Amino acid sequence: MVAGRTGVARGEGEDHAISVLIAEDEESFVDALTVGLGREGFLVHVAGDGNAALELFKSVAPDVVLLDQMLPGGVSGLDVCRSIRATSSVPIIMVTAKGEEIDTVVALEVGADDYVIKPFRMRELVARIRAVSRRSPRGTSHEERGAERNEAGQIVAGEVTVDPDQRRVYVRGQEVRLRRKEFDLLSLLVENAGRVLTRDVLIDRVWGSDYIGDTKTLDVHIKRLRSQIERNPVEPALITTVRGVGYRFAGTG
Ligand code: CA
């Protein structure tokens, strides 16, 4: 049983190690992660079930959370994700077993930022942890990770500012004229900056039952948005594609 254990492995070379809360019940996995992530300089905290993860989350306020989807004790990784999301926008990576890909979509819908599928390589996991923690710059509140509202009620995410009341969009200080659905789509992405939105969520929220025709409609709109807001639409830096899942607004180009 590893519930509540705070395995600490501090690496060299960083003044402030990124702290990672891991919720995982398989001992062999816990050991591999503690050693592997410790070696990379992360500060590792381990919880062996969902309740322990929620307790530990409150006490250590980690920079990143790594949640196994299948946890013992009746509180699943998804439940933990949902609970954390109710109060925090800390980056969350879900870990799922092979063959459970259907649940990765659910994971993203309950607020996970990314997911990895077991078995994965340590290098891949480290890269993802670094990527999500970059979106949550240290020294600022987690709430400031993605978009924020300014005093005028505009939503600001990096180079893009959306004014929901006036239905206007400014990119790098210049107003960009968008069609209605393009505006709705961009607003939704910007409000959720840093987070993956699945195709289903985007289609449902932007078009709802109006969505007719083939599934390319979403991609066509994304393409048009990119041509208007990206510095280089061929290599989009603001609206990025998460293959097979959906799109994410990166915030800064
Ligand atoms: Ca498990």
Residues whose N, C-alpha, C, O or C-beta is under 5 A from the ligand:
A	BS01	CA	D25 D68 M70 L71
